[in-house]
């Protein structure tokens, strides 16, 4: 991409309510020990009754605006990555626009499951390349706990609710540069059946008065996804580093999708990036799908872990299948 693009600010939000592994022991046949050793997750946040994806997204957006030193009226576009929108229509992006108290923006949702943030970031790069004055709000928000089957211990212990946001522009902030140096994204629709929430759309519609079935909730083949996730994230990272002429030892931070600590460790190992350079916060949030990478970025930023002069490698994997990687330079 010839026009450069920059992140002006990061923001995140997670609901107040916390569900610990110990809380889950009284809901399903599981243990803190199993969840901790198999996934690394210790707790997850859960939206309150009536709290929606756009509520979380709008709060993350406001935090990103504050971090960028901007007001909502400065925005020109809103891209929202989610697979748990408030509704089929209107879009969560339009609902966030309304909650930010603005109008007249281009506002649209996109669904690339857990990879949604990186997909939206790449689309934001395209928008600022076409319009040098654009200020694109990229939000990734999920309330996956409403789409979990609480009778399925193999999935319900994994996910949590949250939102992350970033503002993308063709020019950096004064005094701080976070360049989106490159993005590489991919997908394989043939593997879609391994991870799905199929009910409620046009393929498995519900008629008025029907009760929802298991298809309405997350279903997945965990072990298969595990293998694909490790392989795809490691491969796409290698390709991105190679095409940018960056050696593995020059990566200062690997920030991967926060689904499972064992997946994260395996990707780090395949890339030869030592554990101390790998950012992990899934113990606090669980897998928040599209929100996981921007939530982790905002978390790292709030801990002053993104100072000037760093090369940061982001990578993600999710339903579709979709996956990708992005390079940030501070
Ligand atoms: O965001 C992208 C989407 N998702 C992912 O990235 C998830 C990828 N997959 C994973 O993270 C892992 O495969 C899981 C965490 C889902 C499962 O870990 P695993 O080591 O692959 O376990 P498994 O599915 O092979 O199950 C091992 C055992 C089974 O019992 P048996 O058949 O060995 O007796 C399961 O029934 O663990 C049992 N099990 C549980 N036990 C206690 C499954 N879930 C639980 C649970 N508590 N919550």
Boltz pocket constraint, residues with backbone or C-beta under 6 A from the ligand:
constraints:
  - pocket:
      binder: B
      contacts: [[A, 29], [A, 30], [A, 31], [A, 34], [A, 35], [A, 38], [A, 39], [A, 114], [A, 153], [A, 154], [A, 155], [A, 157], [A, 195], [A, 220], [A, 221], [A, 222], [A, 223], [A, 224], [A, 225], [A, 226], [A, 229], [A, 259], [A, 260], [A, 263], [A, 287], [A, 289], [A, 317], [A, 318], [A, 319]]
      max_distance: 6.0
